[in-house]
Amino acid sequence: MIDTHSHIYDEAFDEDFSQVLERAKEAGVEKMVMPGIDSKSHGRMMDCARRLEGYAFPAIGLHPTSVDASWKEELQFVWDSYRPGDFVAIGEIGLDEHWSKEFLEEQKRVFEDQLTFAWERDLPVIIHSRDATEDIFDCLERVGKPLRGVFHAFSGSYETYCRIKKKHDGFKIGVGGVVTYKNSHLAAFIDKVPLEDILFETDAPWLTPVPFRGRRNESGYIRYTADKVACLKGISLEEADAVTTDNAKKMFGI
């Protein structure tokens, strides 16, 4: 399996990094994608990428919750730090209207600029969308490019998924621990989503799946998400693994 969204470079793993990595490999995680956040965490991510060369692949981007009064400097950091061949995607980018709307207009500008940057370099994007569905679609329409990528930690409705595929067919949905939660509406319709449109992810150290919900998440727990999706779709874990892994390899070129 490929964990297409892991913050394994986060401080949450400082004390037992080697053990977390070993558990991921034992669980069948053969590769992972590390999304970028901002300038503060960039050095840690790149150090991790060098340490795990060929296993953990970095992306670069300015996360919407890191958009504040210094957004111009932060966005310039993305432009200055980008090197062709060093990154497999532009992300984690998008809009977050859950925590604050103080810099919402700036979030939109930053998101659209990074979408264009990704298109110009033929890279996929990793989209963070929280309480911002309509604005996300508006930004994609304004950019107006045939982009590809993933809607990370997808928790929208089946109607939203269909809207994505109708207007932006190059996108897949990232399915993680949320699908294992009791009364998850994602679990209610995931059987109608083709495997070809799904990427497995953890968002470690967050969004921990059942039966570990409430504890720190880690990449090795991706198996619980894969098991749940396979069960809901009435297929084998091996099939779910094979198709979604192929999806990830093609999307990120890894």
C-alpha positions in Angstrom: 0.0 0.0 0.0 1.0 3.6 -0.4 0.1 6.2 2.2 -0.6 9.2 0.0 -0.8 11.6 2.9 1.5 11.2 5.9 3.1 13.9 8.1 5.7 11.4 9.4 8.1 14.3 9.7 5.9 15.9 12.4 7.2 16.3 16.0 4.6 13.8 17.2 6.9 11.1 15.9 10.2 12.4 17.3 10.4 9.9 20.2 9.7 6.7 18.3 10.3 7.5 14.6 12.2 4.3 13.8 9.5 2.1 15.4 6.7 4.0 13.6 8.5 3.5 10.3 9.1 -0.2 11.0 5.4 -0.7 11.9 4.4 1.0 8.6 6.6 -1.3 6.6 5.3 -4.4 8.5 1.8 -3.3 7.7 2.6 -3.3 4.0 3.2 0.4 3.4 5.8 0.4 0.6 5.9 4.2 0.0 4.4 7.4 1.3 3.8 10.9 0.2 4.6 13.8 2.6 2.5 17.0 2.1 4.2 20.3 2.7 2.7 22.8 5.1 4.8 26.0 5.4 8.3 27.3 5.8 8.5 26.3 9.5 8.0 22.6 8.8 9.8 22.5 5.4 13.2 21.7 6.8 11.9 18.8 8.9 10.1 17.3 5.9 13.1 17.6 3.6 15.4 16.1 6.2 13.0 13.2 6.4 12.9 12.9 2.6 16.6 12.6 2.5 16.6 10.1 5.3 13.9 8.0 3.6 15.0 8.5 0.0 13.0 6.3 -2.3 10.4 5.6 0.4 8.9 9.0 1.5 8.3 11.5 -1.2 7.8 15.2 -0.4 5.3 17.7 -1.9 5.5 21.4 -1.5 2.8 24.0 -0.8 1.4 26.5 1.6 -1.4 25.1 3.8 -4.5 27.3 4.1 -4.3 27.4 7.9 -0.8 28.8 7.5 -2.1 31.8 5.5 -1.9 34.9 7.6 -0.4 38.4 7.5 2.9 37.0 6.2 1.2 35.1 3.3 3.3 36.8 0.6 6.5 35.8 2.2 5.3 32.3 2.8 4.2 31.9 -0.8 7.5 33.3 -2.1 9.2 30.6 0.0 7.3 28.0 -2.0 8.4 29.5 -5.3 12.0 29.8 -4.1 12.2 26.3 -2.6 10.7 24.5 -5.6 13.2 22.4 -7.6 12.1 20.3 -10.6 12.2 16.6 -9.7 12.3 17.2 -5.9 8.6 17.2 -5.3 5.8 14.8 -6.5 2.9 17.3 -6.0 1.9 20.8 -5.0 0.2 20.6 -1.7 -1.2 20.6 0.8 -3.1 23.6 -0.6 -6.7 24.7 -0.5 -9.2 26.5 1.8 -10.1 26.1 5.4 -13.1 28.0 6.6 -13.5 26.0 9.8 -11.0 27.6 12.1 -11.1 31.2 10.8 -12.2 33.3 7.8 -10.0 36.3 8.8 -7.7 35.7 5.8 -10.2 33.9 3.5 -9.6 36.2 0.5 -5.9 35.7 0.9 -6.4 31.9 1.2 -8.2 32.0 -2.2 -5.4 34.0 -3.8 -2.8 31.6 -2.5 -4.8 28.6 -3.5 -5.4 29.8 -7.1 -1.7 30.9 -7.5 -0.6 27.4 -6.4 -3.1 25.7 -8.7 -1.7 27.6 -11.6 1.9 26.9 -10.5 1.1 23.2 -10.4 -0.5 23.2 -13.9 2.5 25.0 -15.4 4.7 22.3 -14.0 2.4 19.4 -14.8 2.2 18.3 -11.2 -0.8 17.0 -9.3 -2.3 19.0 -6.4 -3.2 17.8 -2.9 -6.3 19.8 -1.9 -7.4 20.5 1.7 -11.0 21.5 1.8 -12.8 22.1 5.1 -16.2 23.8 5.3 -15.3 25.4 1.9 -16.8 23.2 -0.9 -18.4 26.0 -2.9 -15.4 28.3 -2.6 -13.0 25.4 -3.7 -15.1 24.9 -6.8 -15.2 28.6 -7.5 -11.4 28.8 -7.3 -11.0 25.8 -9.6 -13.3 27.4 -12.1 -11.5 30.7 -12.0 -8.1 29.0 -12.7 -9.8 27.1 -15.5 -7.0 24.6 -16.1 -7.2 20.8 -16.6 -5.7 19.9 -13.3 -5.3 16.6 -11.6 -4.8 15.6 -8.0 -6.6 14.5 -4.9 -9.2 15.9 -2.6 -7.5 15.0 0.7 -9.4 13.5 3.6 -12.6 13.6 1.6 -15.7 13.9 3.8 -18.1 15.4 1.3 -21.4 13.9 0.0 -21.8 11.5 -2.9 -23.2 14.5 -4.8 -20.0 16.4 -4.2 -18.0 13.5 -5.5 -20.1 13.3 -8.6 -19.6 17.0 -9.1 -15.9 16.7 -8.9 -15.8 13.9 -11.5 -18.1 15.8 -13.8 -16.2 19.0 -13.8 -12.7 17.9 -12.8 -12.2 14.3 -13.9 -8.5 14.3 -13.2 -9.2 14.2 -9.4 -9.5 11.3 -7.0 -10.6 11.3 -3.4 -8.4 10.6 -0.5 -10.0 8.1 1.9 -8.6 7.7 5.4 -9.7 6.9 8.9 -13.0 8.8 8.7 -14.5 5.9 6.7 -14.1 3.7 9.7 -16.1 6.0 12.1 -19.5 5.1 13.3 -22.2 6.8 11.2 -19.7 8.0 8.6 -21.6 9.3 5.6 -18.5 8.5 3.5 -18.9 4.8 4.4 -22.6 5.0 3.3 -21.7 5.7 -0.3 -18.1 4.5 -0.8 -19.4 1.3 -2.5 -20.6 3.5 -5.4 -17.2 5.1 -5.9 -15.0 3.2 -8.3 -11.7 2.0 -6.8 -10.0 3.8 -9.7 -11.1 7.1 -8.1 -9.7 6.3 -4.6 -6.4 6.9 -2.9 -5.7 5.6 0.6 -4.1 7.9 3.1 -3.8 8.4 6.9 -3.1 12.1 7.5 -0.9 10.8 10.3 -0.6 11.9 13.1 -4.3 12.9 12.8 -7.6 11.3 11.8 -6.8 8.0 13.4 -9.1 5.1 12.3 -11.1 2.8 14.5 -10.0 0.9 16.7 -7.3 3.4 17.6 -9.4 6.6 17.4 -8.4 9.1 20.0 -4.8 8.1 19.8 -2.0 9.4 17.5 -2.4 8.1 14.0 0.5 6.5 12.1 1.0 5.2 8.5 0.8 1.5 9.5 -2.9 2.1 10.5 -3.7 2.5 6.8 -4.6 -1.2 6.7 -7.7 -0.5 8.8 -8.9 1.9 6.2 -8.2 -0.5 3.4 -9.9 -3.3 5.3 -13.0 -1.1 5.8 -13.3 0.0 2.2 -12.8 -3.6 1.0 -15.5 -4.8 3.3 -17.9 -2.0 2.2 -17.3 -2.8 -1.4 -17.4 -6.6 -1.0 -14.0 -7.2 -2.4 -10.7 -8.6 -1.1 -8.1 -6.5 0.7 -5.7 -7.5 -2.0 -7.8 -6.0 -4.8 -8.4 -2.8 -2.9 -4.6 -2.6 -2.2 -3.6 -3.4 -5.8 -5.9 -0.8 -7.5 -5.4 2.1 -5.1 -1.6 1.5 -5.1 -1.6 1.7 -8.9 -3.6 4.9 -8.7 -1.1 6.4 -6.4 1.9 5.4 -8.5 0.3 6.9 -11.6 -0.9 10.1 -9.8 2.4 10.9 -8.1 4.9 9.2 -10.5 6.4 7.1 -7.7 
